[in-house]
């Protein structure tokens, strides 16, 4: 019986070690995916504390991960006028992801625009247990919005040109021909 008890204890310890290794590999894979994403991704708790911060967020906001982890997002002073708490409350109230555009003044581009997708998640998984957290995906959409504005202006100018051509044609065509 001692041999069986020893074998059973060894087997349980071995199972725990395998489970721990699987969790570590899963976490490493998750961090690799998040850090290689093309968008800035960060995780906030219900109070607005930064829990996670990927490499693209470091580049977009110019703040290293170690400097923002554990701090309130609003206290980092990255986005003046960004009402992240209000956006999180709206997302929480509706229970779904929401997309917001915020002014993102930076040196050299005071008219920059930041697009944020905020999604509520439960830290305890799908079961609903655990603290409510928010995944925020951020993109600088300044150049896209500028391009859209230029395209809209070009379409307006093309319409005005067509109207002028139509009027010129009508003026040049005799009434009774």
N, C-alpha and C positions, 0 to 999 in steps of 0.2 A: 504493500500500500504506500510506503514511503516513496518508492520508485515512481508509482503512478502519480502521486501528489506532486513530486518534483517535476515530472514530465509535464503535468498539467500547468504548473506555475510557469515553467519555461515557455510553454506554448502560448500562454496568455501574455507574457512579457513580449514575446516575439510578435504577436499580433498587434500589440500596442505600438511597437517600434515601426512595423509596416504601415500602420495607420498614420503615425506621425510623419513618416517619410512621404506618404501620399499627399498629406496636407501641405507639407513644405514644397513639394513639386508643384502642386496646384497653385499655391501662392506665388511661387517664382514664375510660373507661366502667366498668371494674371498680371503681375507687375511688368513682365516683358511686353505683353500685349498693350497694356495701358501706356507704357513709356514709349512705344513705337507708333502710337496713334498719331494721325495727322492733325488732330484737333487738341486743344488744351482741355484736359479732363481733370476735374478735382472733385473731392468728396467733402461735403459739409455735414456736421451733425445738426440737430434741431435748433441749437443755439447759434449756429453760424461759425463754429470752430472748424478750421481746416484739418481734415483727417488724412487726406491724400492729395498729392500734387504731382502731375506728370511732367516730363521734360519739355513738352510743348508749352505747358502753362508757364514754366520757367522762362522760356524764350518770349512768349507773348507778353507776359506781365513784367519781365525783367526782374523776377524775384526767385532766388534759389529755394528749393524744397525745404531745406533745413531752417530757413528764415521764416517760413510761413506755417509749418506744421504746428498745430496746437494753439494757433492764434485766431482771433475772430477775423473773418474776412473783411469786415468793414473797417477794422483797425489797421489793416495792412496798407491802406491808402493807395490802392492800385487803380481804382475806378471812382473818381469823385462823382457823386450824384448817382451812383449805382445803389439802388435800394434793394439789396439782395434779400433782406428779411421780408420785405413786402412781397417780393416775387416768390419766396419760399412759402409764405403764408397762403398766397393764392394757389400755388401748386398743391399744398397740403389740403386746402379747403375743397378743391375740385377733385383731388385724388388722381390726377393725371399729369403727364408731362406738358409743360408750357414753354413757348419760345418767346423771348423778349429781345428787343434791340435797345442798346444803351449807348449813350455817347461815351467815347473812350479817348479823351484828350491825351495826346502824347506829344513829346517834343518833336517839332517838325511837322506835325499833322494835328492841329487842334480840332478838326472836324471828323476825326476817326470814329468809326461805329463798330460796336461789339455785339455779336449775336450770341445769346445764351440760351441753351436748352436746359431746363431744370426739371429733373425727374425725381419724384419721391420713391424711396425704397425702404424696406424694413431690413434693418441690420440682422435680424434673426431669420431672414429668408422669407419664403412665401407663406409660412404659417402665420405670420402677423406678429409673432413675438419679437421682442427686441426693440431697440430705440429707432426712431424714424431718422433716416439720413437722406441726403439729397445728392444726386450725381449731377454735376454741372459740366456741360460741354460748351466750350467757348470758341468762337471763330471771329477773326477780324474780317468784317465784310465791307470795309471801306471801299476798296477798289471795285468790288462787285457793284455796290450801290452807285459809285461814280460812273461806271460803265453803263448801268441801267439808265441813269440820268442822261448821259450823252446819247444813248440810243433813242430815248424818248424825244430829245430835242431834234435829232436827225430826222426822225419820223415826222415830227411837226413841220420841219423845214421842207421835207419832201412833199407833204400835203399842201403846203402853201405854194410850192412850185407848180404842182399839178393844177391847183386852182387858178394860178396866174396864167398858165398855158391854156387852160380852158377858156378863160376870159379873153385872152389875146386871139384865140381861134374864132370865138364868137364875134369879136369886133372886126376881124379881117374877112369874115364871110358875109357877103351881101345878103340882105334879108330876102330877097325874092328869087334867089338862084336855085 
